[in-house]
Amino acid sequence: MGLIRVPLHRIFLKSDLFCGDVVVGVRSSFPIPSVNFILGNDIAGPKVWSRGEVLLEVIAAPPVPVGMDDCAQKFPDVFPASVVTRE
């Protein structure tokens, strides 16, 4: 995965999942054949799930212990700290 900067455009989108003004990033093509538009959860909300329900649950604490496991302690150079962000 990587970051690709693309120009943003305000459009009026009308589909079965959403209707309204949105700002979208525009690319000449996608790396997946026959994909023309990617509609994210932030626009379509719960309508992108097959049953119309959100299957994810936000929790306050991580499900795994915080800290270095045995492998990370033995090979600290292989597991640098990092952060994934969205612009």
C-alpha positions in Angstrom: 0.0 0.0 0.0 1.0 3.5 -0.5 -0.2 7.1 -0.8 -1.1 8.4 -4.2 -2.0 12.1 -4.4 -4.9 12.8 -6.8 -6.8 15.9 -7.7 -10.1 16.4 -5.9 -13.4 17.4 -7.6 -16.8 18.2 -6.2 -19.5 16.2 -8.1 -23.2 15.4 -7.7 -23.5 11.6 -7.3 -26.7 9.7 -7.8 -26.8 6.0 -7.3 -28.9 3.4 -5.5 -26.7 3.8 -2.4 -26.2 7.6 -2.2 -27.5 10.8 -3.8 -25.9 14.2 -3.1 -22.8 16.4 -3.5 -19.4 14.7 -2.7 -15.8 15.4 -3.1 -14.0 12.6 -4.9 -10.4 11.9 -5.9 -10.0 11.4 -9.7 -7.6 8.9 -11.4 -7.2 8.0 -15.0 -7.5 4.3 -14.1 -7.5 1.8 -11.2 -5.2 -1.1 -10.8 -8.2 -3.5 -10.8 -9.8 -4.3 -14.2 -13.4 -3.1 -14.6 -13.4 -0.9 -11.4 -14.6 2.6 -12.4 -15.6 4.1 -9.0 -14.8 3.2 -5.4 -17.6 4.2 -2.9 -16.4 4.2 0.7 -18.3 3.8 3.9 -18.0 7.5 4.7 -20.4 8.2 1.8 -22.7 5.2 1.6 -22.7 4.5 5.4 -24.4 1.2 6.3 -25.7 0.7 2.8 -22.5 -1.0 1.6 -22.9 -4.0 3.9 -24.9 -6.9 2.4 -27.4 -7.0 5.3 -27.6 -3.2 5.8 -26.0 -3.5 9.2 -22.5 -2.5 10.4 -20.6 -5.6 11.4 -17.7 -3.7 13.0 -17.6 -2.8 16.7 -15.5 0.1 18.1 -13.8 -0.8 21.4 -11.9 1.3 23.9 -9.1 -1.2 24.4 -7.1 -3.2 21.9 -7.9 -6.9 21.8 -4.3 -7.9 22.1 -1.8 -6.9 24.8 0.1 -3.6 24.1 3.8 -4.1 24.0 6.4 -6.2 22.3 5.8 -9.9 21.9 8.6 -12.5 21.9 9.4 -12.1 18.2 9.5 -8.3 18.4 11.8 -8.5 21.4 14.2 -10.9 19.6 14.3 -8.9 16.4 13.5 -5.2 17.3 14.9 -3.9 14.0 12.3 -5.8 12.0 9.3 -4.2 13.8 9.7 -0.5 13.8 7.0 1.7 15.2 4.7 3.2 12.6 1.4 5.0 12.1 -1.1 4.8 9.2 -2.9 8.1 8.6 -5.5 9.4 6.2 -5.5 12.8 4.6 
